[in-house]
Amino acid sequence: MTDPLIDRRARLLGPNVPTFYDEPVHIVRGEGVWLWDAGGRRYLDAYNNVPHVGHCHPKVVEAIAAQAARLNTHTRYLHETILDYVERLTATLGHDLSQAVMVCTGSEANDVALRMAQAATGKTGLIATDNTYHGNTAAVSALSTRRPPIGGYPPHVRLVPAPDSLAPLGGSAEAQPEAFAANVACAIAELEEAGHGFAGFMLCPFFANEGFPTLAPGFLDPTVEVVRQAGGLILADEVQPGFGRLGTAFWGHEVLGFAPDVVTLGKPMANGHPVGAAVTRPEIMAAFRGAFGYFNTFGGNPVSMAAALATLEVIEEEGLMENARTVGAYALDRLGGLRHPWLAEVRGRGLFFGAELVDETGAPATGFAIRLVEGLRAEGILAGRIGRAMNTLKFRPPMPFSREHADLVLDSVDRVLARTEVPR
């Protein structure tokens, strides 16, 4: 017997609409780091970065309601809130990243960033890793690897091998930075030879969808030099690691230690209200504005900007970046203390942590990872999986996540690990 809500969903939304978990959770309410289903059961949200400062944060809710009751229109009329927000946002960034295009999603932001690179360089060639995701517009989905484009990847796109913790490029962690850069250099040469030229390299500074491998600050330095020598731009997708999530810096590119030319933002920036942005230097923005007549009806509207501004204020007022640092270190230490033969590597930074699972032969333990996530859901803990083989357990909770919440999660992980049978 099927669930009537699932049947209705399929009838109205079509087939293959993604849901989490074998038994999808019907969520009806959220508060802080907690979610409640239609039956009244409470779940600890250890996965969602969209409600960055906590589900239904009262300050963000109040800002949305107050602005919606006053005015909501688009940016072809003058309004102060978008300017107030961009000033506050760019004050957190260096490298003369001082101008922004406001959009509604990270996908749109990344689409704009690709066009910025092409406008600034006059070239069309683009590079990403071979295990990434940057959104679902036609342009950025051509960089994503989960579902290759119909007809194959376009000729102006090259995908380079992603960095890896357990199987590092070049054979060792020490050799991996130069090996990664060498692959980027090879891709640039191919694009130049094919006549596309090289416009930009898009990456997540935490390599989140690649499984957030353990990489030391400076890892990207050889690649940055290669990109700069070729005249291309570095496009940093901060949708997952940004806004203080990594604990030791507000942005992922600061942690890795490089200067991007464009920074793109999305999911967490307005705590669930649909807001995204592409931030860049004035000369790149001028090239983009000159080449494209870009306008986004809902991007930068007063209600969205009120939500985004309130979210920034809460991060600062509640010390959420420091919370990410201290609680994340505690959670990672506790996770590292768990014992199981298939826990190959525990890793992460701030409130973005997890563990890669491999079997006794070293093969990805994807099936085991699936059972762990399902077992955690059964215990009221929402977690996820990521990585090339989807065998890396992933925790990325809202930023008010505390030590007590971490204990609840890690106690549950310990129990689920102990009772989950390994395949034979």
N, C-alpha and C positions, 0 to 999 in steps of 0.2 A: 504493500500500500504506500503510495507516494504522498508527500506533503502537499496539500492544496496550494500553499503559498509558492512552492517551487514550481508546481504545474502552471500556476497563473503567471509566474515570472517568465517561464519559457514561452507561454502563449503570447505574452505582450512584448517581451524583449528579444525573443528569438533564441536559437540554440547556442550552447557553448558560452554563455555569459559567465565569467569566472565567479566563483565563490570560494571562500576559505573553508577547509575542513570537509571530511567525509559527510558529517552531519552539519550543514550550514547553521550558523548562529543567527537567530532573529533578534537583533539588537533594537531596543526601544528607548533606552535612556543612557546618558553618560554623565559622569562627574569626576573631575580630577583624573586619576589613573584607573578608574573603575567604569565598567559597562554592565548593563543589566539586560537580560533577554526578556522575551514576552512572557515567560513563565515566572519571572521574578528572580531568576538565578543571577548572582553577581560574578563577573569575570574580572580578573586583574589584567589590564591591557599592558602587555610587555612588548608590543610590536608596533603600534601605530605612531608615526611621527607627524601626521597631519594635525592632531590636536596638540601642538608643540608645548603650550603652557598648561595643558590639561583640558580634558573635555569640558566644554561649556563654562570656560572661565568667566566669572561674573563681570570682570572689567571689560573683556572683549564683547560679551553679550550686550552689556550696557552701551558700549560705543556703537555697535551695529544698530541697535534699536533707536538710539537717540538720533543718529545721522539719517536713518531711514525715515524717521518721522519729520525730518527737516527738509532734506533735499537729496535726490539721487539723479545724476545726469552724466553726460560724458565729457571728455576733456577738450572738446571744441568750445566749451564755455570755460571761462576762467574760474578757478577754485583754488583756495589756499592749501587744502589738506594734502593734495598730491605733492605739492612743493615741500610742505612740512615733513612729509614722510621721506621723500627722496633725500632731503638734507640730513635727516636722522639716520637713514640707512647708509648713505655714502660716508658718513662720519665714522662708521665702523670699518671702512675699507681704506686701504692705502693704494699706492701705485697709480695715483691720479684717476682712479675709477670714480668718477664724479657725476656722471650723467646716466639716466636710466630710461628704458622703454618699459612701461607698465603693461602687463598682459594679464591673462586669467589662469594660466597653467604653466607648469614647467615645460611641457611639450612646446607650447607657443614660444616660451622664452628661448628654448634651444633652437627652434626654427629661426627666430630673429638672430640669434648668435651666429648661426651658419651664414646667414645673409650679410651680417656685419663683416665676417671674415672675407667673404667674396667681394664685398664692396671695397674694403680697405686694401685688398691685394690685387684686385682685378683678375684673380684666378678662381677656379672652381673646385679643385681637388681637396678632398676632406679625408681625415684619418680618425679612427677610433680603435678601441681594442676589440678583440674577437670574442668577447664574452661580456657585453655591456648592454645597457638600455638607457636611452635618452628621450623616450617619448613616442607619441603615436601620430604625429603629422606625417605626411608623405616623405618630407625631407629627412626628418630625424629617425623615422622608422628604418630608413635605409642604412643607418648606423647600428641599429639594434640587431641582436643575434638570436633572440628567442624564436622569432618567426621571420625567416628571410623573406624579402620582398618577392611578390609574384614576378616571375621572369628573371629572378636573380638580382644580385646587387648591381647598382648602376656603375658604369665604368669610371666615374670620377671619385669613387669611394674605395678606400683601402682599409682593411682591418688587420691590426698587428697583434701578435700573441700577448695575452694579458699577463701581468706579473702573477706569481704564485708563491705561496709559502712552502708547501710540501715538495713541489717540483719546480724550483726556481729556474728561470731562464738562465742559460749559460752554465748551469750545473751547480750553482751555489748562490747563497744570499749575497756574497761579496761581488760576484760576477754579474748579478742580475741587472743593476742599473745600466751598465754599458751594453749588455745584451739587448735590453729593452730599447735603448737609444739606437742601436744598430738596426733593429727591425724598423723603427720609425724612419731612419735615414734611407733604408731600402725602399720603403713605401713612397717616400718623397721623390726619390729618383724615378720610380715607376710612373708616378703621376706626371712628372715633368716630361719624361720620354713619350708618354701617351698624348701630350699636348694639353692636358688639363691644368697643369701647374699646381702649386700647393697653396691653398688658402688657409687651412687651419687644422688643428688637432683638438678634438673634443674629448674630455676625460672627466671622470669624477675624482676629486683629489683624495678620496678615501677608497677608491676602487670598490665601491659598495656592492654592486651587482656581480662583480668578479669574485665575490666572497670575502671582501675586505682583508686581503693578505697582509701579513706583518711586514711593513716597509719602514725603513729608518728615514728620518728627516734628511733631505738631500738626495733621496732616491731619484728624483726626477731631474736633477741638475744636468746630467749628460744629455737628456732628451731636450731640455729647454735650450741648451746650446745648439743642438741640431736644428730645432725649429727656428730659432732666431737667425741662424746662418742662412737658412733657406727662405727667410722673409715671410714666414707664416705666423699665424696667431695661435695663442693657447687659450682655449675656451674651457673654463672651469665650471662644471655642473655641480653646484653646491646644494642641490635640492635635498640630498640626504645628510651630508655632514655639516651643513651650515647652521648658523644661528646658535652657536655655542654648544652644540651637541657633543663635540669631542672633548670638551671640558677644559683643555689647556689653551685654546684660542677660539675666537668667534667663528673663524672660517677654516675649512679643511685645507685650503692652499697655504694658510699660515703654518699649520702643523707640518705639512710636507716641506715647506720652505721655498716656495717659488712665487713669481709675480705673474698672474694671468693678465691677458688683454681684455677678456670679457668674462664676467661672472654671471651665471644664470641661477635663478631662484624660483621656487614654486611651493610645493605642498605645505611646509610648516609656517610660512611667513605671515599668515593671517588667521592661524589657529582653526582652519577648516573652511573659512570663507575663501572662494576661489580667486587667488591672487598669485601672479608670477611676475618676474622682471628679468631683464637683461641689462646689466650695468657695465659701462665701459668708459674709455677715455674720450675726451672731446673730439679729437681728430678722427677716431673711428666712428663715433656717432655722426659726425658731419658727413663722412663718406657714405654711411648707411642712409641717412636722411636724404642725401643727394641722389642716391641710386634707386631708392624704393619710396613710393608714396604710401608709407605705412600708417594705418590708423586702426585702432582696436576699440570698438564701441564700448565694451564694458571694462577694458583695462584702465585702471586708475580712477574708476568712478568714486565719488565721495564716500559711499558706504564701505567699499573695499579698503580704501585708504584709512578710514577710521579704524577698521578692524586690524589692519596691518600695524598702524601706529600704536594701538593699544597693546598688541602682542609684543612689539619691541620694548615698550615701557614695562610690561610685566617681567620680561626676561631680566631686565636690569633691576627692577624694584625687588624682586624675589630672589635675586642671586642665583639664577637657574644654571648659569654656566659653571659656577663654582660647585653647585650641587651635582652637576654632571661629572665634574672631575672627581669629587670625593666618593660619591655613591658608585660611579662607574669603576673606580679602582677597587673598591670594596667588593663589588659584584664579580669583577674579573678574578680577584684573588680567591673568592669562594668557589667560583666555577673551576679555577685551576686546581683546587683541592679535591675535586671529585675524582673518583677512580673508576675507570672502565676501559677495557682493552681496545675499544674502538674510538675512544676520545683521542684523536691524533694530535690536534693542536687547539688550545684555547687562546683566543685572541680578541682584540678590539681596543677601543679607546673611548673614554667617557661613557655616555649612555648609548653606546653602539658596540655590542660585544656578542660573542658566541663561540662555537667550537666546530671544527671540521671533523667529520666522522668517516673513518675508513675501516675496512675489514682487515683480517689478519694477512691478506695478500697485498694490502695497500690499495685495493680498489675502492672507489667511492661507495660508501654504505648508504645509498640513497633510500632504499626501502626501510632501513633502520631509522633514518632521519624522519621519514614520513610517520612511522609509528610513534616516535618520540613526540612529535608535534601534536599528533592526535591524542596521545596519552596526556600531554599537558592540558590540552583543551578539556579533556574529561575531568581534570582536576581544577578547572576554572582559571587556567593560565593561557592567555593568548600569545602565541609565539609564531615564528615562521621559519622558512628555509631559503637559502640563496646559494649562489656559486654555480660553476659550470655544470656540475652534475646535481645541483640542488641538494647537496649533502652537508651543507654547513648550517648548523642551528643558529638562528638569528634573533637577537633581542634588541629592540630599538624603541623603548617606551617613551611616553610623554615625559617632559623634563622635570615635573615635580616628583618623579619616582624616588623613593626614599630607601634607606638601608633596610627598614622593615619590609618594604615591598620586595627588595632584592632577596631578603631571607625567604619570603614566601615562594618566590620563583625558584631559588636554588634548592630549597628543601624539596619542592615538587620535582625538579629535574633529577635530584638524587633518587627519589622514590621511583620515578618512571624509568630511569636507567636500570635500576635494580630488577624491575619486574618485566621489562621488555625483552623478549627472547630474540636472540640473534638468529638470522636465517642459517640453515644448514644445507 
